[in-house]
Amino acid sequence: MSAPDGWEEEDGGKALVRSFKFKDFSEAFGFLTRVALHAEKVDHHPEFTSVWNRVDFRLTSHDAGGVTERDRKLAEAINAL
Ligand SMILES: C[C@H](O)[C@H](O)[C@H]1CNC2=NC(N)=NC(=O)C2=N1
């Protein structure tokens, strides 16, 4: 199965990864806040790092040890925020 738009599979299915760039830190953090609210709603949480205007996500299902439908759904939802 191919990765959602804009996402790449890491290590043959271990995780989905994508970077987003914003105007500044405030825009990046606002976006992260929307992601956080969604993640709580669906009880599936992204790994992420942020550096000023950039946010890097890594989506994986820890219990399954790799990418599952929950990660694909979360990636699609993040794309739509
Ligand atoms: C108990 C609870 O459902 C689990 O800890 C959930 C919470 N959020 C999670 N998020 C992600 N990305 N992977 C998980 O395996 C996971 N597990």
PDB file of the backbone (N, CA, C, O) and the ligand in Angstrom, with CONECT records:
HET    LIG  A 101      17
ATOM      1  N   MET A   1       0.860  -1.201   0.000  1.00  0.00           N
ATOM      2  CA  MET A   1       0.000   0.000   0.000  1.00  0.00           C
ATOM      3  C   MET A   1       0.890   1.243   0.000  1.00  0.00           C
ATOM      4  O   MET A   1       1.889   1.282   0.718  1.00  0.00           O
ATOM      5  N   SER A   2       0.547   2.249  -0.785  1.00  0.00           N
ATOM      6  CA  SER A   2       1.403   3.447  -0.851  1.00  0.00           C
ATOM      7  C   SER A   2       1.070   4.402   0.287  1.00  0.00           C
ATOM      8  O   SER A   2      -0.021   4.365   0.856  1.00  0.00           O
ATOM      9  N   ALA A   3       2.029   5.251   0.599  1.00  0.00           N
ATOM     10  CA  ALA A   3       1.873   6.202   1.704  1.00  0.00           C
ATOM     11  C   ALA A   3       0.894   7.307   1.299  1.00  0.00           C
ATOM     12  O   ALA A   3       0.757   7.608   0.114  1.00  0.00           O
ATOM     13  N   PRO A   4       0.208   7.916   2.284  1.00  0.00           N
ATOM     14  CA  PRO A   4      -0.662   9.058   1.986  1.00  0.00           C
ATOM     15  C   PRO A   4       0.120  10.193   1.329  1.00  0.00           C
ATOM     16  O   PRO A   4       1.336  10.298   1.491  1.00  0.00           O
ATOM     17  N   ASP A   5      -0.589  11.036   0.591  1.00  0.00           N
ATOM     18  CA  ASP A   5       0.013  12.180  -0.102  1.00  0.00           C
ATOM     19  C   ASP A   5       1.028  12.926   0.747  1.00  0.00           C
ATOM     20  O   ASP A   5       0.714  13.367   1.852  1.00  0.00           O
ATOM     21  N   GLY A   6       2.240  13.067   0.236  1.00  0.00           N
ATOM     22  CA  GLY A   6       3.247  13.880   0.908  1.00  0.00           C
ATOM     23  C   GLY A   6       4.040  13.129   1.975  1.00  0.00           C
ATOM     24  O   GLY A   6       5.015  13.664   2.503  1.00  0.00           O
ATOM     25  N   TRP A   7       3.641  11.905   2.300  1.00  0.00           N
ATOM     26  CA  TRP A   7       4.311  11.130   3.346  1.00  0.00           C
ATOM     27  C   TRP A   7       5.212  10.078   2.726  1.00  0.00           C
ATOM     28  O   TRP A   7       4.967   9.610   1.614  1.00  0.00           O
ATOM     29  N   GLU A   8       6.253   9.712   3.455  1.00  0.00           N
ATOM     30  CA  GLU A   8       7.153   8.648   3.005  1.00  0.00           C
ATOM     31  C   GLU A   8       7.217   7.558   4.057  1.00  0.00           C
ATOM     32  O   GLU A   8       7.094   7.814   5.255  1.00  0.00           O
ATOM     33  N   GLU A   9       7.410   6.345   3.585  1.00  0.00           N
ATOM     34  CA  GLU A   9       7.597   5.238   4.526  1.00  0.00           C
ATOM     35  C   GLU A   9       9.067   5.140   4.899  1.00  0.00           C
ATOM     36  O   GLU A   9       9.952   5.171   4.044  1.00  0.00           O
ATOM     37  N   GLU A  10       9.300   5.022   6.199  1.00  0.00           N
ATOM     38  CA  GLU A  10      10.664   4.885   6.710  1.00  0.00           C
ATOM     39  C   GLU A  10      10.973   3.397   6.901  1.00  0.00           C
ATOM     40  O   GLU A  10      10.105   2.639   7.333  1.00  0.00           O
ATOM     41  N   ASP A  11      12.175   2.982   6.590  1.00  0.00           N
ATOM     42  CA  ASP A  11      12.633   1.602   6.868  1.00  0.00           C
ATOM     43  C   ASP A  11      11.627   0.524   6.471  1.00  0.00           C
ATOM     44  O   ASP A  11      11.330  -0.365   7.269  1.00  0.00           O
ATOM     45  N   GLY A  12      11.101   0.591   5.251  1.00  0.00           N
ATOM     46  CA  GLY A  12      10.189  -0.438   4.783  1.00  0.00           C
ATOM     47  C   GLY A  12       9.018  -0.708   5.709  1.00  0.00           C
ATOM     48  O   GLY A  12       8.746  -1.857   6.057  1.00  0.00           O
ATOM     49  N   GLY A  13       8.318   0.361   6.114  1.00  0.00           N
ATOM     50  CA  GLY A  13       7.065   0.152   6.844  1.00  0.00           C
ATOM     51  C   GLY A  13       7.127   0.368   8.342  1.00  0.00           C
ATOM     52  O   GLY A  13       6.150   0.101   9.041  1.00  0.00           O
ATOM     53  N   LYS A  14       8.251   0.846   8.852  1.00  0.00           N
ATOM     54  CA  LYS A  14       8.367   1.114  10.298  1.00  0.00           C
ATOM     55  C   LYS A  14       7.568   2.345  10.713  1.00  0.00           C
ATOM     56  O   LYS A  14       7.015   2.388  11.812  1.00  0.00           O
ATOM     57  N   ALA A  15       7.507   3.349   9.831  1.00  0.00           N
ATOM     58  CA  ALA A  15       6.830   4.599  10.186  1.00  0.00           C
ATOM     59  C   ALA A  15       6.517   5.410   8.933  1.00  0.00           C
ATOM     60  O   ALA A  15       7.091   5.191   7.866  1.00  0.00           O
ATOM     61  N   LEU A  16       5.584   6.357   9.094  1.00  0.00           N
ATOM     62  CA  LEU A  16       5.318   7.351   8.054  1.00  0.00           C
ATOM     63  C   LEU A  16       5.949   8.657   8.502  1.00  0.00           C
ATOM     64  O   LEU A  16       5.780   9.061   9.653  1.00  0.00           O
ATOM     65  N   VAL A  17       6.671   9.322   7.615  1.00  0.00           N
ATOM     66  CA  VAL A  17       7.336  10.569   7.988  1.00  0.00           C
ATOM     67  C   VAL A  17       6.981  11.685   7.010  1.00  0.00           C
ATOM     68  O   VAL A  17       6.821  11.456   5.811  1.00  0.00           O
ATOM     69  N   ARG A  18       6.863  12.894   7.546  1.00  0.00           N
ATOM     70  CA  ARG A  18       6.653  14.078   6.706  1.00  0.00           C
ATOM     71  C   ARG A  18       7.092  15.321   7.464  1.00  0.00           C
ATOM     72  O   ARG A  18       6.920  15.413   8.680  1.00  0.00           O
ATOM     73  N   SER A  19       7.661  16.274   6.737  1.00  0.00           N
ATOM     74  CA  SER A  19       8.030  17.583   7.303  1.00  0.00           C
ATOM     75  C   SER A  19       7.085  18.642   6.786  1.00  0.00           C
ATOM     76  O   SER A  19       6.667  18.607   5.629  1.00  0.00           O
ATOM     77  N   PHE A  20       6.750  19.587   7.649  1.00  0.00           N
ATOM     78  CA  PHE A  20       5.959  20.758   7.252  1.00  0.00           C
ATOM     79  C   PHE A  20       6.737  22.013   7.593  1.00  0.00           C
ATOM     80  O   PHE A  20       7.392  22.087   8.633  1.00  0.00           O
ATOM     81  N   LYS A  21       6.661  23.011   6.700  1.00  0.00           N
ATOM     82  CA  LYS A  21       7.289  24.316   6.974  1.00  0.00           C
ATOM     83  C   LYS A  21       6.230  25.391   7.042  1.00  0.00           C
ATOM     84  O   LYS A  21       5.256  25.364   6.288  1.00  0.00           O
ATOM     85  N   PHE A  22       6.418  26.343   7.950  1.00  0.00           N
ATOM     86  CA  PHE A  22       5.464  27.416   8.169  1.00  0.00           C
ATOM     87  C   PHE A  22       6.167  28.761   8.089  1.00  0.00           C
ATOM     88  O   PHE A  22       7.388  28.842   7.952  1.00  0.00           O
ATOM     89  N   LYS A  23       5.354  29.822   8.179  1.00  0.00           N
ATOM     90  CA  LYS A  23       5.899  31.180   8.103  1.00  0.00           C
ATOM     91  C   LYS A  23       6.843  31.437   9.279  1.00  0.00           C
ATOM     92  O   LYS A  23       7.914  32.024   9.123  1.00  0.00           O
ATOM     93  N   ASP A  24       6.421  30.985  10.448  1.00  0.00           N
ATOM     94  CA  ASP A  24       7.214  31.259  11.649  1.00  0.00           C
ATOM     95  C   ASP A  24       6.830  30.252  12.738  1.00  0.00           C
ATOM     96  O   ASP A  24       6.020  29.359  12.492  1.00  0.00           O
ATOM     97  N   PHE A  25       7.392  30.386  13.917  1.00  0.00           N
ATOM     98  CA  PHE A  25       7.150  29.454  15.021  1.00  0.00           C
ATOM     99  C   PHE A  25       5.693  29.469  15.467  1.00  0.00           C
ATOM    100  O   PHE A  25       5.127  28.430  15.806  1.00  0.00           O
ATOM    101  N   SER A  26       5.095  30.654  15.464  1.00  0.00           N
ATOM    102  CA  SER A  26       3.714  30.773  15.911  1.00  0.00           C
ATOM    103  C   SER A  26       2.770  29.956  15.017  1.00  0.00           C
ATOM    104  O   SER A  26       1.875  29.273  15.515  1.00  0.00           O
ATOM    105  N   GLU A  27       2.972  30.030  13.715  1.00  0.00           N
ATOM    106  CA  GLU A  27       2.163  29.242  12.777  1.00  0.00           C
ATOM    107  C   GLU A  27       2.400  27.748  12.988  1.00  0.00           C
ATOM    108  O   GLU A  27       1.460  26.954  12.980  1.00  0.00           O
ATOM    109  N   ALA A  28       3.657  27.379  13.175  1.00  0.00           N
ATOM    110  CA  ALA A  28       4.005  25.968  13.372  1.00  0.00           C
ATOM    111  C   ALA A  28       3.355  25.437  14.647  1.00  0.00           C
ATOM    112  O   ALA A  28       2.818  24.330  14.667  1.00  0.00           O
ATOM    113  N   PHE A  29       3.412  26.242  15.710  1.00  0.00           N
ATOM    114  CA  PHE A  29       2.873  25.793  17.001  1.00  0.00           C
ATOM    115  C   PHE A  29       1.347  25.739  16.971  1.00  0.00           C
ATOM    116  O   PHE A  29       0.743  24.855  17.579  1.00  0.00           O
ATOM    117  N   GLY A  30       0.724  26.686  16.262  1.00  0.00           N
ATOM    118  CA  GLY A  30      -0.729  26.651  16.090  1.00  0.00           C
ATOM    119  C   GLY A  30      -1.150  25.369  15.397  1.00  0.00           C
ATOM    120  O   GLY A  30      -2.115  24.718  15.800  1.00  0.00           O
ATOM    121  N   PHE A  31      -0.423  25.014  14.356  1.00  0.00           N
ATOM    122  CA  PHE A  31      -0.693  23.772  13.633  1.00  0.00           C
ATOM    123  C   PHE A  31      -0.535  22.568  14.564  1.00  0.00           C
ATOM    124  O   PHE A  31      -1.385  21.678  14.581  1.00  0.00           O
ATOM    125  N   LEU A  32       0.549  22.541  15.336  1.00  0.00           N
ATOM    126  CA  LEU A  32       0.791  21.434  16.269  1.00  0.00           C
ATOM    127  C   LEU A  32      -0.335  21.305  17.279  1.00  0.00           C
ATOM    128  O   LEU A  32      -0.707  20.199  17.672  1.00  0.00           O
ATOM    129  N   THR A  33      -0.871  22.439  17.695  1.00  0.00           N
ATOM    130  CA  THR A  33      -1.982  22.422  18.652  1.00  0.00           C
ATOM    131  C   THR A  33      -3.208  21.760  18.038  1.00  0.00           C
ATOM    132  O   THR A  33      -3.890  20.980  18.702  1.00  0.00           O
ATOM    133  N   ARG A  34      -3.492  22.064  16.777  1.00  0.00           N
ATOM    134  CA  ARG A  34      -4.629  21.410  16.106  1.00  0.00           C
ATOM    135  C   ARG A  34      -4.376  19.918  15.970  1.00  0.00           C
ATOM    136  O   ARG A  34      -5.284  19.107  16.154  1.00  0.00           O
ATOM    137  N   VAL A  35      -3.127  19.557  15.643  1.00  0.00           N
ATOM    138  CA  VAL A  35      -2.773  18.133  15.552  1.00  0.00           C
ATOM    139  C   VAL A  35      -2.973  17.453  16.907  1.00  0.00           C
ATOM    140  O   VAL A  35      -3.487  16.336  16.974  1.00  0.00           O
ATOM    141  N   ALA A  36      -2.566  18.128  17.984  1.00  0.00           N
ATOM    142  CA  ALA A  36      -2.672  17.552  19.330  1.00  0.00           C
ATOM    143  C   ALA A  36      -4.135  17.287  19.697  1.00  0.00           C
ATOM    144  O   ALA A  36      -4.456  16.239  20.256  1.00  0.00           O
ATOM    145  N   LEU A  37      -5.019  18.239  19.381  1.00  0.00           N
ATOM    146  CA  LEU A  37      -6.439  18.071  19.709  1.00  0.00           C
ATOM    147  C   LEU A  37      -7.027  16.896  18.935  1.00  0.00           C
ATOM    148  O   LEU A  37      -7.814  16.116  19.470  1.00  0.00           O
ATOM    149  N   HIS A  38      -6.638  16.782  17.677  1.00  0.00           N
ATOM    150  CA  HIS A  38      -7.109  15.653  16.874  1.00  0.00           C
ATOM    151  C   HIS A  38      -6.564  14.332  17.430  1.00  0.00           C
ATOM    152  O   HIS A  38      -7.298  13.349  17.530  1.00  0.00           O
ATOM    153  N   ALA A  39      -5.291  14.312  17.786  1.00  0.00           N
ATOM    154  CA  ALA A  39      -4.647  13.088  18.287  1.00  0.00           C
ATOM    155  C   ALA A  39      -5.342  12.593  19.557  1.00  0.00           C
ATOM    156  O   ALA A  39      -5.528  11.390  19.740  1.00  0.00           O
ATOM    157  N   GLU A  40      -5.723  13.526  20.431  1.00  0.00           N
ATOM    158  CA  GLU A  40      -6.437  13.150  21.649  1.00  0.00           C
ATOM    159  C   GLU A  40      -7.794  12.548  21.318  1.00  0.00           C
ATOM    160  O   GLU A  40      -8.227  11.571  21.930  1.00  0.00           O
ATOM    161  N   LYS A  41      -8.458  13.154  20.334  1.00  0.00           N
ATOM    162  CA  LYS A  41      -9.792  12.691  19.940  1.00  0.00           C
ATOM    163  C   LYS A  41      -9.728  11.241  19.451  1.00  0.00           C
ATOM    164  O   LYS A  41     -10.589  10.430  19.795  1.00  0.00           O
ATOM    165  N   VAL A  42      -8.717  10.919  18.657  1.00  0.00           N
ATOM    166  CA  VAL A  42      -8.647   9.564  18.071  1.00  0.00           C
ATOM    167  C   VAL A  42      -7.739   8.634  18.870  1.00  0.00           C
ATOM    168  O   VAL A  42      -7.566   7.472  18.503  1.00  0.00           O
ATOM    169  N   ASP A  43      -7.154   9.140  19.970  1.00  0.00           N
ATOM    170  CA  ASP A  43      -6.233   8.370  20.805  1.00  0.00           C
ATOM    171  C   ASP A  43      -5.118   7.718  19.984  1.00  0.00           C
ATOM    172  O   ASP A  43      -4.792   6.544  20.157  1.00  0.00           O
ATOM    173  N   HIS A  44      -4.547   8.521  19.087  1.00  0.00           N
ATOM    174  CA  HIS A  44      -3.372   8.058  18.330  1.00  0.00           C
ATOM    175  C   HIS A  44      -2.477   9.280  18.156  1.00  0.00           C
ATOM    176  O   HIS A  44      -2.909  10.300  17.618  1.00  0.00           O
ATOM    177  N   HIS A  45      -1.238   9.178  18.609  1.00  0.00           N
ATOM    178  CA  HIS A  45      -0.421  10.357  18.821  1.00  0.00           C
ATOM    179  C   HIS A  45       0.849  10.339  17.988  1.00  0.00           C
ATOM    180  O   HIS A  45       1.542   9.323  17.932  1.00  0.00           O
ATOM    181  N   PRO A  46       1.157  11.445  17.347  1.00  0.00           N
ATOM    182  CA  PRO A  46       2.359  11.490  16.509  1.00  0.00           C
ATOM    183  C   PRO A  46       3.622  11.716  17.331  1.00  0.00           C
ATOM    184  O   PRO A  46       3.592  12.415  18.344  1.00  0.00           O
ATOM    185  N   GLU A  47       4.727  11.127  16.896  1.00  0.00           N
ATOM    186  CA  GLU A  47       6.037  11.592  17.359  1.00  0.00           C
ATOM    187  C   GLU A  47       6.355  12.813  16.509  1.00  0.00           C
ATOM    188  O   GLU A  47       6.100  12.818  15.305  1.00  0.00           O
ATOM    189  N   PHE A  48       6.911  13.849  17.133  1.00  0.00           N
ATOM    190  CA  PHE A  48       7.296  14.999  16.322  1.00  0.00           C
ATOM    191  C   PHE A  48       8.453  15.738  16.959  1.00  0.00           C
ATOM    192  O   PHE A  48       8.673  15.668  18.168  1.00  0.00           O
ATOM    193  N   THR A  49       9.194  16.454  16.107  1.00  0.00           N
ATOM    194  CA  THR A  49      10.160  17.424  16.600  1.00  0.00           C
ATOM    195  C   THR A  49       9.845  18.738  15.906  1.00  0.00           C
ATOM    196  O   THR A  49       9.360  18.753  14.774  1.00  0.00           O
ATOM    197  N   SER A  50      10.121  19.832  16.586  1.00  0.00           N
ATOM    198  CA  SER A  50       9.907  21.119  15.942  1.00  0.00           C
ATOM    199  C   SER A  50      11.125  21.991  16.141  1.00  0.00           C
ATOM    200  O   SER A  50      11.716  22.034  17.220  1.00  0.00           O
ATOM    201  N   VAL A  51      11.486  22.683  15.083  1.00  0.00           N
ATOM    202  CA  VAL A  51      12.585  23.646  15.115  1.00  0.00           C
ATOM    203  C   VAL A  51      12.104  24.913  14.430  1.00  0.00           C
ATOM    204  O   VAL A  51      11.960  24.950  13.208  1.00  0.00           O
ATOM    205  N   TRP A  52      11.855  25.953  15.219  1.00  0.00           N
ATOM    206  CA  TRP A  52      11.318  27.227  14.744  1.00  0.00           C
ATOM    207  C   TRP A  52      10.101  27.052  13.839  1.00  0.00           C
ATOM    208  O   TRP A  52       8.997  26.851  14.344  1.00  0.00           O
ATOM    209  N   ASN A  53      10.269  27.123  12.514  1.00  0.00           N
ATOM    210  CA  ASN A  53       9.097  27.094  11.620  1.00  0.00           C
ATOM    211  C   ASN A  53       8.888  25.722  10.980  1.00  0.00           C
ATOM    212  O   ASN A  53       8.079  25.581  10.063  1.00  0.00           O
ATOM    213  N   ARG A  54       9.620  24.706  11.465  1.00  0.00           N
ATOM    214  CA  ARG A  54       9.518  23.381  10.847  1.00  0.00           C
ATOM    215  C   ARG A  54       9.007  22.359  11.854  1.00  0.00           C
ATOM    216  O   ARG A  54       9.399  22.364  13.021  1.00  0.00           O
ATOM    217  N   VAL A  55       8.125  21.485  11.383  1.00  0.00           N
ATOM    218  CA  VAL A  55       7.650  20.380  12.212  1.00  0.00           C
ATOM    219  C   VAL A  55       7.872  19.084  11.440  1.00  0.00           C
ATOM    220  O   VAL A  55       7.441  18.958  10.294  1.00  0.00           O
ATOM    221  N   ASP A  56       8.548  18.119  12.070  1.00  0.00           N
ATOM    222  CA  ASP A  56       8.796  16.802  11.467  1.00  0.00           C
ATOM    223  C   ASP A  56       7.992  15.757  12.237  1.00  0.00           C
ATOM    224  O   ASP A  56       8.121  15.622  13.454  1.00  0.00           O
ATOM    225  N   PHE A  57       7.161  15.023  11.500  1.00  0.00           N
ATOM    226  CA  PHE A  57       6.343  13.980  12.118  1.00  0.00           C
ATOM    227  C   PHE A  57       6.870  12.598  11.796  1.00  0.00           C
ATOM    228  O   PHE A  57       7.459  12.359  10.742  1.00  0.00           O
ATOM    229  N   ARG A  58       6.640  11.695  12.736  1.00  0.00           N
ATOM    230  CA  ARG A  58       6.918  10.274  12.526  1.00  0.00           C
ATOM    231  C   ARG A  58       5.750   9.511  13.135  1.00  0.00           C
ATOM    232  O   ARG A  58       5.539   9.532  14.348  1.00  0.00           O
ATOM    233  N   LEU A  59       4.990   8.834  12.268  1.00  0.00           N
ATOM    234  CA  LEU A  59       3.784   8.132  12.723  1.00  0.00           C
ATOM    235  C   LEU A  59       4.035   6.632  12.722  1.00  0.00           C
ATOM    236  O   LEU A  59       4.446   6.063  11.711  1.00  0.00           O
ATOM    237  N   THR A  60       3.785   5.996  13.864  1.00  0.00           N
ATOM    238  CA  THR A  60       3.930   4.553  13.967  1.00  0.00           C
ATOM    239  C   THR A  60       3.004   4.047  15.055  1.00  0.00           C
ATOM    240  O   THR A  60       2.613   4.802  15.946  1.00  0.00           O
ATOM    241  N   SER A  61       2.652   2.779  14.987  1.00  0.00           N
ATOM    242  CA  SER A  61       1.823   2.169  16.037  1.00  0.00           C
ATOM    243  C   SER A  61       2.735   1.332  16.911  1.00  0.00           C
ATOM    244  O   SER A  61       3.189   0.263  16.503  1.00  0.00           O
ATOM    245  N   HIS A  62       3.004   1.822  18.121  1.00  0.00           N
ATOM    246  CA  HIS A  62       4.022   1.199  18.975  1.00  0.00           C
ATOM    247  C   HIS A  62       3.665  -0.242  19.321  1.00  0.00           C
ATOM    248  O   HIS A  62       4.523  -1.124  19.349  1.00  0.00           O
ATOM    249  N   ASP A  63       2.377  -0.458  19.584  1.00  0.00           N
ATOM    250  CA  ASP A  63       1.959  -1.820  19.944  1.00  0.00           C
ATOM    251  C   ASP A  63       2.160  -2.794  18.774  1.00  0.00           C
ATOM    252  O   ASP A  63       2.454  -3.971  18.985  1.00  0.00           O
ATOM    253  N   ALA A  64       2.000  -2.298  17.549  1.00  0.00           N
ATOM    254  CA  ALA A  64       2.140  -3.164  16.369  1.00  0.00           C
ATOM    255  C   ALA A  64       3.574  -3.172  15.828  1.00  0.00           C
ATOM    256  O   ALA A  64       3.928  -4.033  15.023  1.00  0.00           O
ATOM    257  N   GLY A  65       4.388  -2.226  16.264  1.00  0.00           N
ATOM    258  CA  GLY A  65       5.777  -2.163  15.799  1.00  0.00           C
ATOM    259  C   GLY A  65       5.921  -1.715  14.359  1.00  0.00           C
ATOM    260  O   GLY A  65       6.907  -2.047  13.702  1.00  0.00           O
ATOM    261  N   GLY A  66       4.954  -0.969  13.863  1.00  0.00           N
ATOM    262  CA  GLY A  66       5.052  -0.473  12.488  1.00  0.00           C
ATOM    263  C   GLY A  66       3.818   0.315  12.100  1.00  0.00           C
ATOM    264  O   GLY A  66       2.991   0.664  12.943  1.00  0.00           O
ATOM    265  N   VAL A  67       3.706   0.589  10.810  1.00  0.00           N
ATOM    266  CA  VAL A  67       2.602   1.398  10.299  1.00  0.00           C
ATOM    267  C   VAL A  67       1.327   0.564  10.227  1.00  0.00           C
ATOM    268  O   VAL A  67       1.322  -0.559   9.724  1.00  0.00           O
ATOM    269  N   THR A  68       0.241   1.149  10.745  1.00  0.00           N
ATOM    270  CA  THR A  68      -1.076   0.511  10.636  1.00  0.00           C
ATOM    271  C   THR A  68      -2.051   1.498  10.012  1.00  0.00           C
ATOM    272  O   THR A  68      -1.691   2.630   9.689  1.00  0.00           O
ATOM    273  N   GLU A  69      -3.299   1.049   9.847  1.00  0.00           N
ATOM    274  CA  GLU A  69      -4.345   1.907   9.317  1.00  0.00           C
ATOM    275  C   GLU A  69      -4.520   3.171  10.170  1.00  0.00           C
ATOM    276  O   GLU A  69      -4.876   4.226   9.644  1.00  0.00           O
ATOM    277  N   ARG A  70      -4.276   3.072  11.463  1.00  0.00           N
ATOM    278  CA  ARG A  70      -4.422   4.250  12.346  1.00  0.00           C
ATOM    279  C   ARG A  70      -3.413   5.337  11.961  1.00  0.00           C
ATOM    280  O   ARG A  70      -3.712   6.528  12.047  1.00  0.00           O
ATOM    281  N   ASP A  71      -2.217   4.917  11.535  1.00  0.00           N
ATOM    282  CA  ASP A  71      -1.199   5.890  11.117  1.00  0.00           C
ATOM    283  C   ASP A  71      -1.578   6.536   9.784  1.00  0.00           C
ATOM    284  O   ASP A  71      -1.412   7.740   9.593  1.00  0.00           O
ATOM    285  N   ARG A  72      -2.090   5.712   8.868  1.00  0.00           N
ATOM    286  CA  ARG A  72      -2.524   6.262   7.567  1.00  0.00           C
ATOM    287  C   ARG A  72      -3.650   7.260   7.771  1.00  0.00           C
ATOM    288  O   ARG A  72      -3.669   8.320   7.145  1.00  0.00           O
ATOM    289  N   LYS A  73      -4.610   6.915   8.666  1.00  0.00           N
ATOM    290  CA  LYS A  73      -5.739   7.814   8.958  1.00  0.00           C
ATOM    291  C   LYS A  73      -5.238   9.111   9.581  1.00  0.00           C
ATOM    292  O   LYS A  73      -5.702  10.197   9.233  1.00  0.00           O
ATOM    293  N   LEU A  74      -4.275   8.988  10.514  1.00  0.00           N
ATOM    294  CA  LEU A  74      -3.742  10.190  11.176  1.00  0.00           C
ATOM    295  C   LEU A  74      -2.996  11.066  10.166  1.00  0.00           C
ATOM    296  O   LEU A  74      -3.096  12.292  10.211  1.00  0.00           O
ATOM    297  N   ALA A  75      -2.255  10.438   9.264  1.00  0.00           N
ATOM    298  CA  ALA A  75      -1.534  11.198   8.226  1.00  0.00           C
ATOM    299  C   ALA A  75      -2.520  11.965   7.353  1.00  0.00           C
ATOM    300  O   ALA A  75      -2.295  13.135   7.045  1.00  0.00           O
ATOM    301  N   GLU A  76      -3.611  11.312   6.952  1.00  0.00           N
ATOM    302  CA  GLU A  76      -4.636  11.980   6.124  1.00  0.00           C
ATOM    303  C   GLU A  76      -5.257  13.140   6.895  1.00  0.00           C
ATOM    304  O   GLU A  76      -5.506  14.208   6.335  1.00  0.00           O
ATOM    305  N   ALA A  77      -5.503  12.918   8.190  1.00  0.00           N
ATOM    306  CA  ALA A  77      -6.116  13.973   9.009  1.00  0.00           C
ATOM    307  C   ALA A  77      -5.164  15.160   9.149  1.00  0.00           C
ATOM    308  O   ALA A  77      -5.597  16.310   9.074  1.00  0.00           O
ATOM    309  N   ILE A  78      -3.882  14.896   9.351  1.00  0.00           N
ATOM    310  CA  ILE A  78      -2.891  15.979   9.465  1.00  0.00           C
ATOM    311  C   ILE A  78      -2.827  16.751   8.150  1.00  0.00           C
ATOM    312  O   ILE A  78      -2.736  17.979   8.156  1.00  0.00           O
ATOM    313  N   ASN A  79      -2.874  16.049   7.036  1.00  0.00           N
ATOM    314  CA  ASN A  79      -2.888  16.708   5.718  1.00  0.00           C
ATOM    315  C   ASN A  79      -4.057  17.669   5.595  1.00  0.00           C
ATOM    316  O   ASN A  79      -3.950  18.705   4.937  1.00  0.00           O
ATOM    317  N   ALA A  80      -5.168  17.329   6.225  1.00  0.00           N
ATOM    318  CA  ALA A  80      -6.400  18.105   6.076  1.00  0.00           C
ATOM    319  C   ALA A  80      -6.520  19.254   7.073  1.00  0.00           C
ATOM    320  O   ALA A  80      -7.451  20.052   6.974  1.00  0.00           O
ATOM    321  N   LEU A  81      -5.590  19.356   8.041  1.00  0.00           N
ATOM    322  CA  LEU A  81      -5.708  20.427   9.052  1.00  0.00           C
ATOM    323  C   LEU A  81      -5.324  21.772   8.476  1.00  0.00           C
ATOM    324  O   LEU A  81      -5.364  22.780   9.181  1.00  0.00           O
TER     325      LEU A  81
HETATM  326  C1  LIG A 101      -3.523   2.977  25.503  1.00  0.00           C
HETATM  327  C2  LIG A 101      -3.497   3.747  24.221  1.00  0.00           C
HETATM  328  O1  LIG A 101      -4.512   3.354  23.349  1.00  0.00           O
HETATM  329  C3  LIG A 101      -2.165   3.566  23.511  1.00  0.00           C
HETATM  330  O2  LIG A 101      -1.106   3.869  24.365  1.00  0.00           O
HETATM  331  C4  LIG A 101      -2.085   4.355  22.244  1.00  0.00           C
HETATM  332  C5  LIG A 101      -2.031   5.838  22.444  1.00  0.00           C
HETATM  333  N1  LIG A 101      -1.490   6.554  21.289  1.00  0.00           N
HETATM  334  C6  LIG A 101      -0.687   5.924  20.412  1.00  0.00           C
HETATM  335  N2  LIG A 101      -0.142   6.596  19.425  1.00  0.00           N
HETATM  336  C7  LIG A 101       0.657   5.998  18.550  1.00  0.00           C
HETATM  337  N3  LIG A 101       1.176   6.716  17.558  1.00  0.00           N
HETATM  338  N4  LIG A 101       0.950   4.696  18.648  1.00  0.00           N
HETATM  339  C8  LIG A 101       0.443   3.916  19.600  1.00  0.00           C
HETATM  340  O3  LIG A 101       0.727   2.717  19.631  1.00  0.00           O
HETATM  341  C9  LIG A 101      -0.423   4.530  20.534  1.00  0.00           C
HETATM  342  N5  LIG A 101      -0.996   3.844  21.487  1.00  0.00           N
CONECT  326  327
CONECT  327  326  328  329
CONECT  328  327
CONECT  329  327  330  331
CONECT  330  329
CONECT  331  329  332  342
CONECT  332  331  333
CONECT  333  332  334
CONECT  334  333  335  341
CONECT  335  334  336
CONECT  336  335  337  338
CONECT  337  336
CONECT  338  336  339
CONECT  339  338  340  341
CONECT  340  339
CONECT  341  334  339  342
CONECT  342  331  341
END
